[in-house]
Amino acid sequence: MKVKSNLVKFTTAAALTITGFGVANAVNTSSAATNVKAATNKLKINYVPGYGINVWDNYENPTFTGKRIKHGKTVRVLSRAIDKKGNTWYEIGEGQWIQARYTVKPGAKLAKVQARTIKKKSVKQAEKVADLAKAEVGKSYAWGGNGPQGFDCSGLAQYVYNKATGVNLSRTTYSQVKQGKKVSLQNLKPGDLLFWGSSTAPYHVGIYVGDNQYVHAATPAQGVVKENLSSYFYPSVAKRVLE
């Protein structure tokens, strides 16, 4: 039995020594796969100089995380997915997705589009938000309502942003205040979100529509109204979701 066992070991070793295919191919394949993965997983953001792209929490029903990645920055892609509309998305971290159309391979040339192009687009989107918010004035207040006939304050903000621009705000004031970037209350622009109460856990939200006015789902008695900003009911923080 011992002789037979040694013979099997010798035969196997000899076969590997003579052919060399088994071990050699396994090593080469593994090495090649690792190299390809490392090369294809690194991409650069290709957007507009001086600006960045939004990072979303998922690709199926994306909600803006409040984070952006600047033009020209390199990211590592963890996975790839295609949404229902056929758009390709890349996962770059846990709960962090970006649209593939804003990326290029590391060696490719980056866009040199003037920054004013994206500014014009953002202004138009902000105008759509303000116009739709004003169009909702007169609708009823509904606890937990997110439209189209009744709203609570955060439901109104979510509805207006989604319908006007396709941007998916989260559902509550606590989470909405974490989206976008903080802006000065002395430098408001149409479409900015206004929050009342704690700057980190506010109890109310409205949409600034210009001319020192904002639209909000006020109370069950008032419904959705347009009001002037006043010192006795002044917001504590403003966030700009659109740039």
N, C-alpha and C positions, 0 to 999 in steps of 0.2 A: 504493500500500500504506500509506503514511504517513497519507494522508487518511482511509482506511478505518479504521485503528487509532484515530485521534483521534475519529472519528465514534462508534465503539463505546464509547469512554471517556465521551464526552459523553452518549450515550444512557443508559448505566448510571447515571451521576451524576444525570442529570435524573430518571430513574425513582425513585431513592432520595429525591431532594429533594421530588418531588411526592407520593409515597405516604408516606414516612417510616416504614412498617411494619417493614421489615427490621431496620434498626439499632435503632430504638426498642424493638421487642419483645424483641430479644436482650438488651439492657441491662436492661430491666425484669424479665425472667424470671430472669436471673442474680442480680439484686439481691434479688428476692423469695425465691429458693431459699436464699440465704445467710442472710437474716433468719429464715426459718422454722427452718433448721437450728440457728442459735444459740439461738433461743427454746426449742425442744423438747429440746435437748441438756443443758440445765441442770435438775437436779432436787434436791430436798431430802430428806435422810434423815428418815423419819417412823417412829420406833420408841418408845422409852421415855425420858423425861427422865433424864439422868444416865448413860445406857447407850448402847452402840453396836451396830451390826450387824457380823457377820463378813464378811470379804473372802475369797473363794475363788479358787483358781487356774484353774478352768474351770467350765463349767456342765453338762457331760455326766457327769463323774465327779468332782465337786468335792472338793478337799482344802483345809482351812482353812489360810490363809497365816500366821496368827498376828497379822494386822492387823485392826483394827476401826475403823469410822467412826461418830463420835458422832451422836446424835439432833440434828437441826437443821442439820447441816452441808450445804453445797451441793456437789454433785459434777457433773462433766461426763461425759455418756454418749457413748461412742465407737461402740458398736454394740449391737444387741438380738438375743437368741436365745431359743428356746423348747426346754426339755428334753423328754425322753421322757414325762414325767408331765404335760406341758402347762403347766409353770410358766415364767413369763417372767423372763429374766435380763438385766442390763445390764453391758456391759464398760466399766470406768472407767479402765483402764490396761492395760499389757501384763501378762498373767497375773493380772488382777484383775477379779473378777466379783462382783456383788451381786444379791440377789433383788429384782425389781421391786416386789413387794408392800410393801416397806419404804420406798418413795419416793413423793413427791407433787410437784406443780408448785410452783415457787417461791412463788407467791402463796397457796397453800392453807394451811388451818389445820393445825397440827401436833398430834399426839396428846398428851394430858395424863394418860395412865395412870400410876398410882402405881408407883414403882420396885419395890415389894414383889411385884408380880405376876410380874415376870421373875425375881425371886429365888426364888420358890416353884417356878417351872418348872425353874430350874437345879438346885435342891436335889433335885427328883424325878429329874432326869436323872442327877445324880451318884450317887444311891442305886441307880439301875438299873445304872450302871457297876460300882459296888462289889458288888452282888448277883451280877451275871453273872460278875465276876472270881472271886468265891468259889465259884461253881458250876463253874468250870473246874479247880479244885484236884483233883489226881489224874490229870489228863491227862498224856500223855507229852511229853517234850522231843524236838523234831525240828529239825535245822538247816534254816533257811529256811522252817520251818513256820508257816503262818498259819491253821491250823484246818481243820475243827473238832476233829479227833482229836489233832493234835500241833502244838506251838508252839515257836518260839524266843522270846526276851524281847520284841522289838519286834513280832513277829507276834501275840503274845497281846494286847498293848496295842491294836494296830490292829483285831483281830477284836472285842474286847470293846466298844470305842467304837462301831464300826460297827453291831454287832448291838443294842446297848443304846440308842443315841441317834441313829444315822444319821450321826454325825460321822465323816468319813473322815480318819483320821490317816495321815501318810505312813508309809513302810515301815521305815525304819531309825532307830536311836537318834540318829544324827547329824542327821537331819532332824526327828525328833519333838521334840527339845529346842528347836527353833526355833519351835514352835507354842505358842499360848496365852501366858499372862503368868507371869512369875516370882513365886513366893510364898515366904514364909518357911518354913523347915523346922520352926519352932516354932508355925506356924499352919496346919497341914495340915487338909484336909477330904477326905472320901471322894470318890474319883474323880480326885484329883490324881496326876499322873505323877511318879515318883521316878527320878532318874538317878544313876548311879555313874560315877566317873572325871572326866574333864575336863568343865567346865561348858559347853563349846562343842562338844566331840566325845566324848561319853560312850560307854562300852562296854556299859552295861547299863541296863535300864529295868524298873520295876515299877509296880503300881497300888496306891495307898494306899486301904485299905478301912475305916479308922476304928479306934479303940481301940489305937493305936500299932502296927497291923498292916498288912502289905502282901502282895499276891499277885504272884508272878512266875514265869516259866519259868526255873528256876534252872540246872540242869545235866542232861545226859543221864541221870545216875543218879537224880536227884531228881524230875525232871519239874516240873509246875506245883505249887507249894506256897504255903502261907500262913505267914508268919513275923512275928516281932516285930522292930521296929526296934531295933538294938543299936549300941553305940559301936564295936565292932570291924568292923562292916560298915554304915557310915552313908552315906546318899546325899549327893551333893555339891550337888544342885540339885533344886528341885521346880517343876513348871509346872502351871498351872490352865487347862485348855482350856475348861471350862464356867464360865459366870458366872451 
